[in-house]
Amino acid sequence: MANAVPPDAPVPTLAVPSEQLRHLAEELRLLLPGVRVGEARETTKEFNPETFWRRFNEAAVTVSTEATTLTVVFSRLPLPSPQETQRFCEQVHAAIKAIIAAYYSLPKDQGTTLRKLVRSATLDIVDGMAQLVEMLYVTPTQSPENLISYNSVWDACQKVPKIPRDNKAAALSVLTKSVNLVKDAHEEMEQAVEECDPYCGLLNDIEEDNSDNHGDEEGILGCPNNRDSYWSEEDQELIIPCLALVRASKACLKKIRLSVAENGKKDQVAQLDDIVDISDEISPSVDDLALSIYPPVCHLTVRLNAAKLVSVLEKALEITKASHVTPQPEDSWIPLLINAVDHCMNRIKELTHEVEL
């Protein structure tokens, strides 16, 4: 036959196992940017949620299984042969491609919030597998780092069945997370105010370790001292409405979450996404305000951060009021919260009236 391979033709040699693992890790890393920005695949088939979730769950189980196999065979001697390594690498690559393909099969019309959660889970799995493969080729067998990396992949795969199954459930999940973040920030601010000493714990620990330096007028290098470590009377007065504003932020998020839970409709995906998107900005804005009240306090920064938070809160309340989750906006709780937020901001303005914007 004309196309027959000569019997003395050289047989392609496979790279050593460590080199194959290095190449696999690089290939997995190259898949991550596409998942971060990739859109759903266009299809004429009607979306079937049960089929999607079964496919996504099965793909996660397969990845977990391949991660287990890979960790076991490369954590003991003798290491797999080049041929065996090739097979293991191909199976891992196929499993990762399968879960990415499953993610891409989730249509955009199922909701941006839901797609973000599924995308995040997919990224955690792909990134975790890439880290595992990297550890297996750079660390010796039975290394603790290998087990840590394996557990990261396993944990990421175990979270897949816990992902909300529709956009309303996804919205409630994200809103609950935001409520908890703002709650934590509020509690930290309250504790600092009650102690009237934001750096008390930090300074006490350092002073114990540096008792020989107490005569140094400059204080401890890198640590605030004198007026930089304590609130002035003006600062303490300004903190009161700031704390009230954060409390109002927590109340806003809790009421928005409750409205979505009680009145949210699964088919109103766009409105739910809008509510989540703007509500997602509240916690970072609260953090900015909370950080700005720590000494040395710049009243201009506090005022600007408070104004930014108020703007986000009012927008979130207006979007919620105009949506289907507020069936009777004229009799709702929203005007009361808007008034409370405005009252806090007006008080902050009064206390910073000498600040030139």
Sequence and secondary structure as in RCSB ss.txt:
>XXXX:A:sequence
MANAVPPDAPVPTLAVPSEQLRHLAEELRLLLPGVRVGEARETTKEFNPETFWRRFNEAAVTVSTEATTLTVVFS
RLPLPSPQETQRFCEQVHAAIKAIIAAYYSLPKDQGTTLRKLVRSATLDIVDGMAQLVEMLYVTPTQSPENLISY
NSVWDACQKVPKIPRDNKAAALSVLTKSVNLVKDAHEEMEQAVEECDPYCGLLNDIEEDNSDNHGDEEGILGCPN
NRDSYWSEEDQELIIPCLALVRASKACLKKIRLSVAENGKKDQVAQLDDIVDISDEISPSVDDLALSIYPPVCHL
TVRLNAAKLVSVLEKALEITKASHVTPQPEDSWIPLLINAVDHCMNRIKELTHEVEL
>XXXX:A:secstr
 TT   TT        HHHHHHHHHHHHHHHHHHHHH      SS   HHHHHHHHHHHHHHHHHHHHHHHHHTS
SSS   HHHHHHHHHHHHHHHHHHHHHHHTS GGG HHHHHHHHHHHHHHHHHHHHHHHHHHHS TT HHHHHHH
HHHHHHHHTGGGS SSHHHHHHHHHHHHHHHHHHHHHHHHHHHHHT TTHHHHHHHHHHTGGGTT TT STTS  
GGGTS  HHHHHHHHHHHHHHHHHHHHHHHHHHHHHHH  TT HHHHHHHHHHHTTHHHHHHHHHHHTSSS  HH
HHHHHHHHHHHHHHHHHHHHHTSTT S GGGSSHHHHHHHHHHHHHHHHHHTTTS  
